[in-house]
Structure formats: C-alpha cells, structure tokens
Amino acid sequence: MVTRMLQATLSQDVVSPLDAGPPHTAIGTTVGSLARIFEPGVQIAWFERAPVPAITDYVHAVSRRLGSGRSRVVHADDDLPDLELPDQAAREALLSEIGWLTGVYTDLLGCSSAALRIEVLDRPMCPRFHVDRTGIRLVCTLRGPGTEWLHDGWADRSRLGPGSRGLADEESGLMLPGAEVERIPTFAVGLLKGSLWQDNADRGAIHRSPQIPTSEGPRVMLSLDAIWDD
C-alpha cells in the first residue's frame, strides 16, 4: 500500500520564490510528495493533512503520560507497533498512526526499522537554529506548534553553532535582512535532510524548536530515524 502511494504521481508542489535553481523546499498534499526529498537541492519536504480528531483528543488527554524522550525501535511491517502507551480511548488510533508513519518512512529510506522518539515539551528542545548530523529524519507534531525552519537564501551558515558567538538567532547575523522564519504545520508529515546524507555535507535543513505558549499545554511531536541493517 505504502509503495503504491509513493509511486503515485506527485502533487503540484510549492517551492519558495527564492529558488533560482533547484528547489530548497517541496510542499505537497499527498504522501507521494515526500519523495521530493531525494532531489539534490531539496532540504525539507512535507505534505499537509488535516488532524485526526481521535488522535488529537487522545494526545491532549494523555500527553503527560507518554514517556517523553525515550527511543524505541519500530519495524516496517508493524501496523500496530508494540509500544507502551497509556490505556485510554483512541490509544489504537495513535498506534495505527505510528505504524503508518513508520511504513511510509521505511519504504522511502529502504530500511527495515527506525528509532521512534515521542517528545512531550513545555519549552523548546532545540531553541537555536541548527542542522542535524543525520541522514533524513521524519518529524510530525501532533500537538502544539510545528518545527520552524529557515531557507538557505535567508541564512548565513557561517553563523550556525559556534559562529553565532553565543548570540540569539535574530542577533547573530545568521538571519539575513528580510529573513522569514517558516513553520511546518501541525500534523503535517515532514522530512528534514541532515548533513550526513550523501552529497549533503555543509548543507542540511536549518531548523529549530518553536516557542510553546504556556496557555496551550505541552507540545507533542514524533520523530523517526532510520536503522540500517549491518
């Protein structure tokens, strides 16, 4: 099923008007849009979708009991992964969601399993713009604001990390004049290309965790990283 979806005709993706050459970001409305991440210039790909009410209600009710930060192995063929989640109505809906996301991700990356992290956050986990030392990571925010990102055309990469001289992103020179901080929508399925992906050294998606309004409760997000067989 997943393979057929990914082989389907790609949606009419949106790319930033800053792109004079290969696109930096591919945004679509179907799961097939995620395959654009393999294009050399694309650093971020996602497709938007409507929230699933049952999952939204479940996450809202049990967010404090989800066991934030622990990495768990999930497998490509597990429709309902064997995960310890709070026993409450719609638990199976979230398990099915995780199983589906795992199937999509492992099919794309060609791996048989992935490391799943469920993060429950009251404050930004990574508040500064950075690039992950990974291959391609899947992210999906189920509650609260989604991951923020910065287009290459708006960034001076020399100001990442130590180059910031300890200054905030908005003060370090990383964000060029007129820069706009973008955000992956809540419940969208996103892929972030890291600096360890082949032929992507000194590149990678520049992103950070968003600020979390205290009135909204915790942010809940999922991430998947490929596990390659030896």
C-alpha positions in Angstrom: 0.0 0.0 0.0 2.7 2.5 1.0 4.8 1.7 -2.0 1.9 2.3 -4.4 1.3 5.7 -2.7 4.9 6.7 -3.1 5.0 5.7 -6.7 1.9 7.7 -7.4 2.1 11.0 -9.4 3.5 13.7 -7.2 1.2 16.6 -6.3 1.7 20.0 -7.6 4.4 21.0 -5.1 5.1 24.5 -3.9 8.6 25.9 -3.9 9.9 29.1 -2.4 10.2 32.1 -4.8 13.8 32.5 -3.6 14.7 29.4 -5.5 16.5 30.5 -8.7 17.9 27.0 -9.2 17.0 23.6 -7.7 14.2 23.9 -5.1 15.1 24.0 -1.4 11.6 23.0 -0.1 8.9 20.8 -1.5 5.4 21.1 -0.1 2.6 18.9 -1.3 -0.8 17.5 -0.4 -0.1 13.8 -0.9 2.3 11.3 0.7 4.0 10.9 -2.7 5.3 14.5 -2.3 7.8 13.2 0.3 9.8 11.6 -2.5 11.0 15.0 -3.5 13.4 14.9 -0.5 15.8 12.8 -2.7 16.3 15.7 -5.2 19.8 17.1 -4.6 18.7 20.6 -3.8 15.7 19.8 -1.6 16.4 20.0 2.1 12.9 19.9 3.5 9.8 18.1 2.2 6.4 17.8 3.8 2.7 17.2 2.9 -0.1 18.9 4.8 -3.1 16.9 6.1 -6.0 17.5 8.5 -5.6 16.4 12.1 -7.3 13.1 13.1 -9.7 14.1 15.8 -9.3 10.8 17.7 -5.5 11.2 17.9 -5.8 14.9 18.8 -8.2 14.0 21.7 -6.0 11.1 22.9 -2.8 13.1 22.9 -4.5 16.0 24.7 -5.7 13.6 27.4 -2.5 11.6 28.0 0.3 13.9 26.9 1.9 13.9 30.4 2.0 10.1 30.5 3.6 9.5 27.1 7.1 9.0 28.4 9.0 11.8 26.7 12.4 11.3 25.0 12.8 7.5 25.2 13.9 6.0 21.9 12.0 2.9 20.8 12.5 0.6 17.8 9.6 0.3 15.4 9.5 -2.0 12.4 8.4 -1.6 8.8 5.8 -4.3 8.9 4.2 -3.4 12.3 0.7 -2.0 11.5 0.2 -1.7 15.3 3.6 -1.3 16.9 4.1 -2.9 20.3 4.5 0.3 22.3 3.6 1.1 25.9 1.1 3.9 25.6 -1.5 5.0 28.2 -4.6 2.8 28.0 -7.3 5.2 27.1 -9.9 5.6 24.3 -8.2 6.1 20.9 -4.9 4.5 22.0 -5.1 2.2 19.0 -5.6 5.2 16.7 -2.2 6.6 17.7 -0.6 3.2 17.4 -2.0 2.9 13.9 -0.7 6.4 13.1 2.8 5.4 14.2 2.6 2.2 12.3 1.6 4.1 9.1 4.3 6.7 9.5 6.9 4.0 10.1 5.7 2.2 6.9 6.0 5.4 4.8 9.4 6.3 6.2 11.0 2.9 6.0 9.6 2.4 2.5 11.2 5.7 1.4 14.6 5.1 3.1 14.8 1.4 2.3 15.4 0.4 5.9 13.6 -2.3 7.9 13.2 -0.4 11.1 13.6 3.0 12.7 14.2 4.7 16.0 11.0 6.4 17.3 11.1 9.3 19.8 8.0 10.8 21.3 8.8 14.2 22.8 6.5 16.0 25.3 7.8 19.5 25.6 6.9 22.5 27.8 9.8 24.5 26.3 11.9 24.3 23.1 14.1 21.2 22.9 16.5 22.9 20.4 15.7 26.6 20.6 18.6 27.7 18.3 18.7 27.2 14.5 20.9 24.2 13.7 21.4 21.3 11.2 21.1 17.7 12.3 24.0 15.3 11.8 21.7 12.7 10.4 20.6 11.4 7.1 16.9 12.1 6.7 14.7 12.5 9.7 10.9 12.3 9.8 9.1 14.8 12.1 5.4 15.1 12.9 4.0 17.4 15.5 0.7 16.1 16.9 0.0 18.9 19.4 1.3 22.5 19.6 3.3 24.5 17.1 5.3 22.7 14.4 9.1 22.8 13.7 10.5 26.1 12.5 12.9 26.3 9.5 14.9 28.9 7.6 15.5 28.9 3.9 19.1 28.8 2.7 18.6 32.1 0.9 17.8 33.8 4.2 20.8 32.3 6.1 24.5 32.8 6.7 25.5 29.3 7.5 28.8 30.5 9.0 26.8 31.8 11.9 25.4 28.4 12.9 26.8 26.8 16.1 30.0 28.4 17.4 29.7 31.0 14.6 26.8 32.6 16.5 29.3 33.8 19.2 26.5 33.0 21.7 24.1 35.5 20.3 20.4 34.8 19.6 19.5 33.7 16.1 17.9 37.1 15.4 21.1 38.9 16.5 24.0 36.7 15.4 23.9 37.5 11.7 22.6 34.1 10.8 19.3 35.5 9.6 19.9 37.8 6.7 17.9 41.1 6.3 14.3 40.3 5.4 14.6 36.7 6.6 11.3 35.0 7.4 11.0 32.1 9.8 8.8 29.4 8.3 7.0 26.5 10.1 5.9 23.0 9.3 2.2 22.9 10.1 0.9 20.8 13.0 0.0 17.2 11.9 1.9 17.7 8.6 4.4 14.8 7.8 7.8 16.4 7.3 11.3 15.2 6.2 14.4 17.1 7.2 17.6 16.3 5.3 20.7 16.3 7.5 24.4 17.0 6.8 25.2 13.2 6.8 23.0 12.4 3.8 25.1 11.5 0.8 26.5 14.6 -1.1 24.9 16.9 1.5 27.9 17.9 3.6 27.9 21.5 4.6 24.2 21.6 3.9 21.1 20.3 5.6 17.8 21.7 6.8 18.3 24.7 9.1 15.6 24.3 11.8 14.7 24.8 15.4 12.1 24.0 18.0 9.3 26.7 18.3 8.4 28.6 21.4 5.5 27.0 23.2 2.7 29.2 24.6 2.2 28.3 28.3 -1.6 28.6 27.9 -1.7 25.7 25.3 -0.1 22.9 27.3 2.8 20.7 26.1 3.9 20.2 22.6 3.9 16.6 21.4 6.0 15.5 18.4 7.2 12.3 16.9 10.5 11.7 15.1 11.9 8.7 13.2 15.5 8.0 12.3 16.5 5.1 10.0 18.1 2.0 11.5 20.3 0.3 8.9 20.9 -3.5 8.9 24.6 -4.5 9.2 
